[in-house]
């Protein structure tokens, strides 16, 4: 197929420039005659970005297909403008052997409508005891490893894992959490005090950020911090970068958008780990994302069934499902397409070690975004199986209109 995207603002090499974009087969090409196009798309007034990358999502397969499947999860991701996602390994079984991972890669080829890069577990079965066989898994092209959902509670094991992962060219995705401090359901603050709900203090995260980054420094490993939530962690990331530690960091749309003052007590849709913290934390995260201290937005898309989320605040699982509106949430905060480009495209592609600058000959992974369009988040057209989303009814600005993966339209707003 030949697509001509006319008159859009094409984002490449750090800036958006108005010009036409030509796609032929799975590549971006220099040009062709307008009459040769199978379809001409009017992109006047729209931003054309390299396909978004989400470094952190949960597709729930194998094992939890009532929450999400590869098919529904990648469909929701495509609606959110993502053409590549990293899928976390908290599955059942945990794919920690080559034959299981090979099977899953075949399954992805069949089911995924965008590119899914599976993340290897750090430890066998994600049990936090024995290091997983990262050397063998790396032969399948796996380059990221994490025990997301848990941190390794033993510092010496963490150090060994970081050294071993680094020897095999992995980046470790760190879910930084000192579990002995994290015995609660919401952020330890006004809300938990007023309602007598057990709280999770900021130190449960910042203590672990500090430990993990110092261990990474000692063994020379590459570490990426997942879903930062606390202002102390932001200070530590700044310090780590100043010390020359090879680290990057992400923040989720919900930690940028909400604070604990927005949480309705006992409403489990707001129950997420790490928790939504104070306005000062949220503001510190917003500032750090803007300045680039935090490198990327990642969704931590964590779909659950309604039945699971309808349980009591102590029983219901942690997580928010919002991959399909991630860019709209972030754009509503900043109202600046440059932030979308920098933190959904430029930053994550750099961490992947890849380039996508919408230049001739590159793979046609493209996201078309209307930064002016106002939307109301609507349950009726929600794609993910996980309806655990506190944004329903929320007014947002900015909307992905079209997602092209390898020259094929995988989402189009109707
Ligand atoms: Zn996590």
Boltz pocket constraint, residues with backbone or C-beta under 6 A from the ligand:
constraints:
  - pocket:
      binder: B
      contacts: [[A, 148], [A, 149], [A, 150], [A, 175], [A, 226], [A, 227], [A, 273]]
      max_distance: 6.0
